[in-house]
């Protein structure tokens, strides 16, 4: 059924069937792949609610992690300040040697 001056090609990306002219390389016709039926409105709303709840949980976990992080950093700073010698001179900088 294919004519000698036309190619029938299937697109690897969208799986549409293309009819291409052999001489010019132009697309003469394209037939899109049939799509599967869409979900019902209730199903879409349920999925959206699930995504919203998951996003809210992730935000709360990150907020808690930031609170814990700041507390841990404060403890590290306090602990390191205990080991600082208050009478120590600051180190010489290369610019001070000129």
Number of C-alpha atoms within 10 A of each C-alpha: 3 8 9 8 10 18 16 16 13 16 13 8 6 9 13 15 16 19 19 18 17 14 8 9 11 12 14 11 12 15 11 13 12 8 6 6 6 8 9 9 9 9 11 12 12 12 12 12 12 12 12 12 12 12 12 12 12 12 12 12 12 12 12 11 12 12 11 12 12 11 11 12 11 12 12 11 10 11 11 10 11 9 8 9 8 8 6 7 7 6 7 8 8 7 6 7 6 5
